Amino acid sequence: MWLRILVTAFIIGAIVIGVRRIMKDWSERFRDLDKQTRERDLKERQRPDVIELKRSDDGVFRPDKDKQD
């Protein structure tokens, strides 16, 4: 009887620890991807051929007047 409870508790504990580890690994991976994407976007924003659009009063996106040469 006690052996069965002990084995069941061990199996459930192993499953819980495994799921927590998988979730931690995936969340770190997604965090790294988000960081890389943000860095790439910030670099692209500095390029001269990229036009930044702002929403005007009528709701249409137009180039920013302040940054036009």
Backbone as a chain_set.jsonl record, in Angstrom:
{"seq": "MWLRILVTAFIIGAIVIGVRRIMKDWSERFRDLDKQTRERDLKERQRPDVIELKRSDDGVFRPDKDKQD", "coords": {"N": [[0.825, -1.189, 0.0], [1.833, 1.364, 0.931], [3.997, 1.503, -0.72], [2.85, 1.708, -3.24], [1.624, 4.248, -3.044], [3.902, 5.805, -2.651], [5.316, 5.375, -5.074], [3.455, 6.425, -6.915], [3.365, 9.101, -6.065], [6.005, 9.817, -6.601], [6.087, 9.564, -9.413], [4.169, 11.499, -10.187], [5.413, 13.773, -9.138], [7.751, 13.811, -10.717], [6.643, 14.297, -13.229], [5.516, 16.853, -12.829], [7.81, 18.384, -12.265], [9.151, 18.064, -14.695], [7.366, 19.316, -16.502], [7.434, 21.94, -15.539], [10.109, 22.576, -16.071], [10.185, 22.414, -18.876], [8.402, 24.492, -19.516], [9.846, 26.678, -18.513], [12.155, 26.627, -20.145], [11.009, 27.112, -22.684], [9.817, 29.624, -22.294], [12.077, 31.215, -21.85], [13.282, 30.947, -24.338], [11.389, 32.198, -26.033], [11.529, 34.76, -24.954], [14.148, 35.458, -25.66], [13.877, 35.465, -28.45], [12.062, 37.583, -28.76], [13.641, 39.696, -27.841], [15.707, 39.709, -29.75], [14.213, 40.318, -32.026], [13.274, 42.862, -31.372], [15.71, 44.309, -31.223], [16.531, 44.062, -33.895], [14.458, 45.457, -35.176], [14.862, 48.037, -34.129], [17.36, 48.63, -35.267], [16.695, 48.591, -37.994], [14.982, 50.75, -38.092], [16.682, 52.911, -38.037], [17.748, 53.077, -40.548], [18.167, 54.897, -43.629], [16.307, 54.545, -45.703], [13.903, 53.839, -44.627], [10.621, 54.681, -43.899], [8.855, 56.422, -41.499], [5.615, 56.179, -40.343], [2.866, 58.161, -39.293], [-0.249, 58.417, -37.575], [-2.719, 60.449, -38.851], [-5.077, 63.163, -38.221], [-7.431, 62.39, -39.492], [-7.308, 59.672, -39.424], [-5.753, 58.303, -41.222], [-2.689, 56.812, -42.14], [0.27, 58.58, -42.516], [3.447, 59.862, -43.807], [5.731, 61.123, -41.349], [5.764, 64.555, -40.692], [7.704, 65.983, -39.331], [10.092, 64.615, -39.654], [10.658, 64.705, -42.323], [12.769, 65.64, -45.022]], "CA": [[0.0, 0.0, 0.0], [2.686, 2.543, 1.013], [4.857, 1.498, -1.895], [2.04, 2.219, -4.341], [1.482, 5.698, -2.835], [5.217, 6.387, -2.872], [5.604, 5.33, -6.508], [2.549, 7.376, -7.557], [3.83, 10.441, -5.717], [7.243, 10.029, -7.336], [5.757, 9.765, -10.833], [3.508, 12.802, -10.302], [6.45, 14.776, -8.905], [8.625, 13.864, -11.897], [5.88, 14.949, -14.304], [5.398, 18.279, -12.501], [9.136, 18.993, -12.439], [9.422, 18.082, -16.133], [6.537, 20.342, -17.138], [7.966, 23.251, -15.137], [11.366, 22.794, -16.782], [9.845, 22.684, -20.272], [7.824, 25.84, -19.575], [10.928, 27.636, -18.291], [12.985, 26.648, -21.347], [10.272, 27.754, -23.776], [9.635, 31.048, -22.017], [13.373, 31.845, -22.097], [13.488, 30.976, -25.789], [10.529, 33.241, -26.577], [12.072, 36.037, -24.491], [15.307, 35.729, -26.503], [13.388, 35.823, -29.785], [11.497, 38.933, -28.673], [14.748, 40.631, -27.7], [16.366, 39.785, -31.053], [13.307, 41.022, -32.934], [13.282, 44.289, -31.001], [16.99, 44.877, -31.642], [16.509, 44.151, -35.35], [13.551, 46.545, -35.538], [15.506, 49.313, -33.807], [18.389, 48.858, -36.279], [16.033, 48.914, -39.255], [14.381, 52.074, -37.973], [17.727, 53.909, -38.247], [18.135, 53.111, -41.955], [17.61, 56.078, -44.295], [15.234, 54.229, -46.639], [12.705, 53.465, -43.872], [9.725, 55.82, -43.668], [8.034, 56.245, -40.311], [4.27, 56.696, -40.579], [2.1, 58.613, -38.124], [-1.683, 58.511, -37.839], [-3.165, 61.847, -38.882], [-6.358, 63.42, -37.558], [-8.515, 61.669, -40.151], [-7.125, 58.242, -39.212], [-4.921, 57.744, -42.276], [-1.266, 56.845, -41.818], [1.055, 59.383, -43.45], [4.807, 60.099, -43.313], [5.878, 62.134, -40.291], [6.205, 65.834, -41.247], [8.885, 66.453, -38.608], [11.296, 63.923, -40.11], [10.862, 64.879, -43.763], [13.882, 66.549, -45.335]], "C": [[0.869, 1.252, 0.0], [3.606, 2.64, -0.209], [4.117, 2.076, -3.1], [1.88, 3.742, -4.233], [2.806, 6.391, -3.118], [5.578, 6.446, -4.359], [4.735, 6.338, -7.252], [2.997, 8.812, -7.286], [5.117, 10.774, -6.472], [6.973, 10.318, -8.811], [5.107, 11.134, -11.04], [4.525, 13.927, -10.099], [7.38, 14.92, -10.106], [7.926, 14.566, -13.057], [5.808, 16.453, -14.054], [6.729, 18.99, -12.717], [9.48, 19.09, -13.921], [8.636, 19.167, -16.848], [7.054, 21.738, -16.777], [9.252, 23.573, -15.892], [11.108, 23.116, -18.25], [9.29, 24.101, -20.414], [8.905, 26.909, -19.401], [11.802, 27.753, -19.537], [12.292, 27.382, -22.489], [10.1, 29.237, -23.524], [10.952, 31.805, -22.218], [13.638, 31.967, -23.587], [12.649, 32.08, -26.424], [11.021, 34.629, -26.166], [13.283, 36.431, -25.342], [14.882, 36.147, -27.912], [12.801, 37.227, -29.8], [12.594, 39.988, -28.59], [15.465, 40.807, -29.034], [15.511, 40.554, -32.052], [13.307, 42.515, -32.642], [14.573, 44.957, -31.439], [17.041, 45.046, -33.155], [15.623, 45.314, -35.805], [14.168, 47.915, -35.251], [16.605, 49.652, -34.811], [17.761, 49.27, -37.601], [15.444, 50.315, -39.236], [15.403, 53.181, -38.263], [18.158, 54.024, -39.713], [17.473, 54.295, -42.656], [16.441, 55.769, -45.226], [13.945, 53.787, -45.943], [11.898, 54.72, -43.573], [8.865, 55.511, -42.449], [6.686, 56.921, -40.542], [3.606, 57.065, -39.265], [0.634, 58.675, -38.519], [-2.095, 59.981, -37.774], [-4.54, 61.965, -38.23], [-7.512, 62.644, -38.186], [-8.34, 60.153, -40.104], [-6.27, 57.562, -40.264], [-3.457, 57.86, -41.854], [-0.52, 57.583, -42.922], [2.481, 59.535, -42.903], [4.838, 61.24, -42.301], [6.443, 63.417, -40.876], [7.483, 66.323, -40.586], [10.17, 65.826, -39.156], [11.542, 64.066, -41.595], [11.966, 65.899, -43.991], [13.435, 67.649, -46.243]], "O": [[0.672, 2.127, -0.844], [3.941, 3.735, -0.662], [4.686, 2.838, -3.882], [1.993, 4.444, -5.238], [2.833, 7.446, -3.752], [6.089, 7.459, -4.837], [5.23, 7.039, -8.135], [3.002, 9.642, -8.195], [5.29, 11.903, -6.931], [7.574, 11.226, -9.387], [5.464, 11.851, -11.975], [4.494, 14.925, -10.818], [7.753, 16.035, -10.47], [8.549, 15.34, -13.783], [6.018, 17.242, -14.975], [6.767, 20.079, -13.289], [10.042, 20.094, -14.359], [9.177, 19.862, -17.708], [7.102, 22.62, -17.636], [9.462, 24.713, -16.307], [11.753, 24.004, -18.808], [9.67, 24.828, -21.333], [8.872, 27.936, -20.08], [12.153, 28.861, -19.942], [12.916, 28.184, -23.184], [10.225, 30.036, -24.453], [10.937, 32.933, -22.711], [14.163, 32.982, -24.046], [13.149, 32.823, -27.269], [10.936, 35.571, -26.953], [13.432, 37.597, -25.705], [15.455, 37.068, -28.493], [13.019, 37.98, -30.749], [12.486, 41.052, -29.201], [15.798, 41.93, -29.413], [16.029, 41.351, -32.835], [13.335, 43.334, -33.56], [14.539, 46.065, -31.975], [17.538, 46.058, -33.65], [15.992, 46.064, -36.708], [14.012, 48.845, -36.042], [16.776, 50.816, -35.173], [18.24, 50.196, -38.256], [15.415, 50.99, -40.265], [15.025, 54.272, -38.691], [18.857, 54.969, -40.078], [16.347, 54.662, -42.32], [15.648, 56.666, -45.514], [12.99, 53.398, -46.615], [12.431, 55.702, -43.056], [8.225, 54.461, -42.38], [6.629, 58.098, -40.897], [3.761, 56.375, -38.257], [0.311, 58.955, -39.674], [-1.855, 60.665, -36.78], [-5.094, 60.978, -37.746], [-8.464, 62.28, -37.495], [-9.144, 59.424, -40.685], [-6.079, 56.347, -40.202], [-3.039, 58.869, -41.286], [-0.653, 57.262, -44.103], [2.714, 59.366, -41.706], [4.066, 62.194, -42.394], [7.503, 63.384, -41.501], [8.274, 67.016, -41.225], [11.227, 66.457, -39.12], [12.561, 63.582, -42.088], [12.089, 66.884, -43.262], [14.235, 68.508, -46.613]]}, "num_chains": 1, "name": "protein.A"}
